[in-house]
Amino acid sequence: MSKPKIIAYLKPSCGWSQGVRAIMRKYDLPFEDRDIINDPMQRQEMIEKSGQMLSPCVEIDGRMLPDVSGDEVEAFMLAHNLVTPSNQEADAPTNSACPDEMHAEAPLQFRN
């Protein structure tokens, strides 16, 4: 089975973003980790491609999954036979929000 092309628009330390990364590790999938906080061009590209400002957004083989959790990314890949089911546990929570204090510290335009 060939591996899908994945571009993930993520925050460096967001709970949701960490969940997406955990799914990529679980299935040993290479992916482009695009930092939407420290690179405004990546954030703008994410908004243009997804049509909205919330993250994470994950593009898999050209199909955009906007504002998703790791669980949703995993379900999509399983439903489309892009990965084989695995009993291995993810190494981080895959459906968990950021702590409130993290959002309080973020600049207003990056809160979601």
N, C-alpha and C positions, 0 to 999 in steps of 0.2 A: 504494500500500500504506500503510495507516495504521500509525502507530507504536504499539507496545505500551506499556501503563502499567507502569512499572518502579519498584520500591522496593528499594533495595539497602542492607542492613544491613552496614556496613563499619567497619573501623578506620582511623584517619587515615593511618597509615604502614605498614601490613602489606603484605607482598609479594603475598599472595593478593588482598587488597582492591585493590591497585594493578592487578592483572591484570583484575579485573572492570571497573574504571574504564577501562582501556585498550580493552576490548571495546566499551564504551559509546561511547568516542570514535571507534573504528574505524568503527562503523556510524552515527555521528552521532545517537545515541539520547538523548533527554532522560530523566532519571531522578532520583528522590529519593535523595540520598546521606545516609543516616541514620547518624550517628556513635554507635557503641555503646560507645565508651570514655568520651567526655566527657558523654554523656547517658544516665544509667542507665535512664530511661524507654524509650528506644529499644532498649536491650539487653533489657529485660524484655519488650517487645513482640515482639522477634525470637524470644526463647525460647518465648513463648506460641504464636506462629504456627508456628514450625518444630518445636517439641517437643524441642529440644536446644540446647546452649550454644555450639557451634562456629560460627565465622564464616569467610568471608562467607556470608550467606544472601541470596538474591535472589528477590523476588516479582515474577513476570511475569504480567500480566493475571489476578491472583488465585491463581496457582499458585506455591507456595513451593518453591524449590530450596535445600535446606539444605547447608551446608558445601561450597560449590562453588568451583571455580577459574574463571578467565576462559574457559579452553578449554571447560569444561563448560557455561557459560552460552551461549557462542557455538554449541556443538553443539545445545543445546536449541532456541535460536531458529531455527537453520537447519532442524532437523527438523520444527518446527512452522510453517515458512514465515512467520516473523515478521520476518525480514530476508532480503535477497537476497545470495547468495554474493558475497564481495569478495576480490579478489586483493591488496588493500592490506594491508600489514603493520601489526600493532599497534605503538604507540609505546612499549610497555613489555612486559616478560615477562608472559605470561598464565597461567603455571602454575608459579609460583615461591614458595617459602616465605619467611618473614621470616628475616633473619639471626639467628643464635642470640643475639647480644648484645641484640637488640631484645626478645626474649622474656625474657631475664634481667632487663631493666630494668622490665618490665611488672609491675603488681601481680598477685599470685597468681591472683585471681579472673578475670583477663583473659587468662591464658595458655591457649594451645590448640595 
